[in-house]
Each structure stands twice: as C-alpha cells, then as structure tokens.
C-alpha cells in the first residue's frame, strides 16, 4: 500500500523525499517497509510495505509511528484506484477530505483528525 506513488528510480525517490524523515520497518533483519513524512505540512508522503510482509501489521505499525511523529491532524494522499490502501486507511479511522482529479492519476486526500483508540 502506498500513501504516494512509488518512485521509479532511486534518484527519483531521493529527489521526491528531500527534507522528509524516513522510517524503516525491519522484520527478522529484512526491510519490510518504510514511511516518509513531511513535517512542515503534517503529511505522510510514502507508506510502502513489501508484498511478502503485508497483512502482518507492518503497515499499521508504520502508520501509527508516522502519526506519533506528526500528531493530528495529519494528511496523506492515496491513488484512487488503490482500493486496498483506501480500505486500510479507513479501517484506521482516516476520513476522505477531497477527490483530486488534476494532472496525473486521480488521488484521494485523507485526513486523520484524532487518533482512534
């Protein structure tokens, strides 16, 4: 699942995440996923979990960590075609704020106003 479109090349990723904090999730010594945050706007830019580690709580842990770093309210965008990611965010209490249909693929802007217990 992704809070942003995954960068295609390593240099693209470096350029897209300048100034962001990136947190890596490790499981059994292997990189399982990561989250990148843009603190000035309380925004989660990327949330990516390797396919082999999905449905094991990695994404939930990364999301909780990012929210813990940023506080609420916090926002993220999700590609409109990514139904699995949408269901994931909504299970975690995120609300749709806006559907964005400008240049590029359509996205959904989500916001979390308070941390759900």
C-alpha positions as CSV (number, residue, x, y, z in Angstrom):
1,X,0.0,0.0,0.0
2,X,1.2,3.4,-0.6
3,X,0.5,6.9,0.5
4,X,2.1,8.2,-2.6
5,X,3.0,6.8,-6.0
6,X,6.2,4.8,-5.6
7,X,9.2,6.5,-7.2
8,X,10.5,4.6,-10.2
9,X,14.3,5.2,-9.9
10,X,16.4,5.6,-6.8
11,X,17.3,9.2,-7.9
12,X,13.6,10.0,-8.3
13,X,13.0,8.8,-4.8
14,X,15.9,10.8,-3.4
15,X,14.6,14.0,-5.1
16,X,11.0,13.4,-4.0
17,X,11.9,12.9,-0.4
18,X,14.4,15.8,0.2
19,X,13.7,17.2,3.6
20,X,11.5,14.3,4.7
21,X,12.0,12.0,7.6
22,X,12.1,8.3,6.6
23,X,11.5,5.4,9.0
24,X,12.3,1.8,8.0
25,X,10.5,-1.2,9.4
26,X,12.7,-4.3,9.9
27,X,11.4,-7.8,10.4
28,X,13.8,-10.6,11.1
29,X,16.7,-8.5,9.8
30,X,14.9,-7.7,6.5
31,X,13.5,-4.4,5.3
32,X,9.7,-4.8,5.4
33,X,8.6,-1.3,4.6
34,X,9.0,2.3,5.2
35,X,7.1,5.6,5.8
36,X,8.3,9.1,4.8
37,X,6.8,12.2,6.4
38,X,6.9,15.9,5.6
39,X,6.8,17.6,8.9
40,X,6.0,21.2,7.8
41,X,2.6,20.1,6.5
42,X,2.0,17.1,8.8
43,X,1.8,14.9,5.7
44,X,2.6,11.3,5.1
45,X,4.2,11.1,1.7
46,X,5.1,7.4,1.2
47,X,3.9,4.4,3.1
48,X,5.2,1.2,1.4
49,X,5.2,-2.4,2.7
50,X,7.0,-5.1,0.8
51,X,4.5,-7.7,-0.6
52,X,6.0,-10.5,1.5
53,X,5.3,-8.6,4.7
54,X,1.8,-7.5,4.1
55,X,-1.1,-8.5,6.4
56,X,1.4,-8.8,9.3
57,X,0.9,-5.4,11.0
58,X,3.8,-3.7,9.4
59,X,1.7,-1.1,7.6
60,X,-0.3,-0.4,10.8
61,X,2.9,0.0,12.8
62,X,4.4,2.4,10.3
63,X,1.2,4.4,10.1
64,X,1.0,4.6,13.9
65,X,4.6,5.7,14.1
66,X,4.1,8.4,11.5
67,X,1.1,9.8,13.3
68,X,3.0,9.7,16.5
69,X,5.8,11.7,14.9
70,X,3.4,14.3,13.4
71,X,0.5,14.4,15.7
72,X,-3.0,15.2,14.4
73,X,-4.4,16.4,12.2
74,X,-2.3,14.7,9.6
75,X,-3.0,14.1,5.9
76,X,-2.0,11.7,3.1
77,X,-2.9,11.0,-0.5
78,X,-3.8,7.7,-2.0
79,X,-4.2,6.8,-5.6
80,X,-7.9,6.5,-6.4
81,X,-7.5,3.0,-8.0
82,X,-5.8,1.6,-4.9
83,X,-8.9,0.1,-3.1
84,X,-6.8,-2.0,-0.7
85,X,-5.0,1.1,0.5
86,X,-8.3,3.0,0.9
87,X,-9.8,0.2,2.9
88,X,-6.6,0.1,5.1
89,X,-6.7,3.9,5.8
90,X,-10.4,3.9,6.5
91,X,-10.1,0.9,8.9
92,X,-7.6,3.1,10.8
93,X,-10.1,6.0,11.1
94,X,-8.9,8.2,8.2
95,X,-11.6,10.3,6.5
96,X,-11.9,11.3,2.9
97,X,-11.4,15.1,2.5
98,X,-11.2,15.5,-1.2
99,X,-11.0,13.6,-4.5
100,X,-8.2,15.1,-6.7
101,X,-8.6,14.6,-10.4
102,X,-6.0,17.0,-11.9
103,X,-2.8,16.2,-13.9
104,X,-1.7,12.6,-13.3
105,X,-3.6,9.8,-11.8
106,X,-6.6,10.7,-9.6
107,X,-6.0,10.7,-5.9
108,X,-7.9,10.8,-2.7
109,X,-6.9,13.1,0.1
110,X,-7.3,11.6,3.6
111,X,-7.1,13.3,7.0
112,X,-6.9,11.9,10.5
113,X,-8.1,14.5,13.0
114,X,-7.8,12.5,16.2
115,X,-6.1,9.2,17.0
116,X,-8.6,6.4,17.3
117,X,-8.3,4.2,20.4
